[in-house]
Amino acid sequence: MKRLINPLLMIFGAFVLSACTSIPIEQVDGRISAWKGLHIDELVKYWGLPSNQRQVGDKHYAEWVNQSSEPGNTAVTIGTGRHSRHSAIGVGFTLFDLGGKDDACSRLVTHTEAGLVTDISWQGTQNYCFEITPDLSKVRENKAVVQKKS
């Protein structure tokens, strides 16, 4: 019985720790800023249509605003106990919603009249911004594979 308890605790601990990890800001910056220097049409092709576009003087702006809401989950807890020579495992469930999470990401792109992206700034939930921004190196790899097949 004891041999079963330790692996269960390790798996549960790994699950809890993985739920709390967040992608470093530098990694999010890197993924988003990789698109700098490309034509705005490339961003539209892979990011979708911007939520807002505007022009101020000779600068053009395109903004992508994304939001995601996830409903909450019920909680599951696993506990162990030992008294004298007896061991036990307990499992508990909550019967109410623990509340979900709301993720948001805003990416503001500055580009020239000719469409060259000169600056990209972002704000929002790090993991979500990273997740919704395509990895440019993978996009280029996929493009190369498609071109080879043609």
Secondary structure, 3 states (H helix, E strand, C coil): CHHHHHHHHHHHHHHHHHHHCCCCHHHHHHHHHCCCCCEHHHHHHHHCCCCEEEEECCEEEEEEEEEEEECCCCCEEEEEEEECCEEEEEEEECCCCCCCEEEEEEEEEEECCCCEEEEEEEEECHHHHHHHCCCHHHHHHHHHHHHHHC
